[in-house]
Amino acid sequence: MGIGDMLGGALGSMGGADDIVSKISESGIDLSALTSLDAEGVTSMLAEKGIDLSMLEGLGISVEDVIAKVKEHIG
């Protein structure tokens, strides 16, 4: 299963930012690397890995929400 499929599953379940952070982590992306980036940097880094976070806005989840959850998850 690809990263896009995992992220799509998280979005489909409407689990919110927590599920998305879990799926990003499961994909092998180092969450600590995301904490030092701003929203644009996180979006760019994940886009390089094939993850498009622009669809989150329609679900009421911002990139900043994902960043906050990542920091919470590692902290």
C-alpha positions in Angstrom: 0.0 0.0 0.0 1.4 3.4 -1.0 1.6 6.5 1.1 -1.2 8.1 -1.0 -3.4 5.1 -0.3 -2.7 5.3 3.5 -3.4 9.0 3.6 -6.5 8.5 1.6 -7.7 5.9 4.0 -7.1 8.2 6.9 -9.0 11.0 5.2 -11.8 8.6 4.3 -12.2 7.5 7.8 -12.4 11.2 8.9 -10.1 10.5 11.8 -8.6 13.9 11.7 -5.1 15.1 12.2 -4.2 12.3 14.6 -4.8 9.6 12.0 -3.0 11.6 9.4 0.0 12.0 11.6 -0.1 8.2 12.3 -0.2 7.5 8.6 2.7 9.9 7.8 4.7 8.2 10.6 3.9 4.8 9.3 5.1 5.8 5.9 8.7 6.2 7.2 8.8 10.0 7.2 10.8 11.3 10.2 8.3 13.3 12.2 11.0 15.2 14.0 12.1 16.7 10.6 8.7 18.2 10.2 8.8 20.1 13.5 11.6 22.5 12.3 9.7 23.5 9.2 6.9 26.1 8.7 3.6 25.1 7.0 5.0 25.7 3.5 8.1 23.7 4.3 6.0 20.7 5.6 3.7 20.9 2.6 6.7 20.9 0.2 8.5 18.0 2.1 5.4 15.9 2.1 4.7 16.7 -1.6 8.2 15.4 -2.4 7.1 12.1 -0.8 3.9 12.1 -2.8 1.5 13.4 -0.1 -0.7 16.3 -1.1 -2.0 18.0 2.0 -4.1 20.6 0.1 -7.1 18.3 0.4 -7.1 18.7 4.2 -8.5 22.2 4.0 -11.8 20.8 2.7 -12.0 18.7 5.8 -11.3 21.6 8.2 -7.7 20.4 9.0 -4.9 22.8 8.3 -1.2 22.0 7.8 -0.7 23.9 11.1 -3.0 21.3 12.8 -0.9 18.5 11.4 2.3 20.2 12.6 0.9 20.7 16.1 -0.1 17.0 16.2 3.3 15.9 15.1 4.9 18.0 17.9 2.4 16.5 20.3 3.2 13.0 19.1 7.0 13.3 19.5 6.9 15.4 22.6 
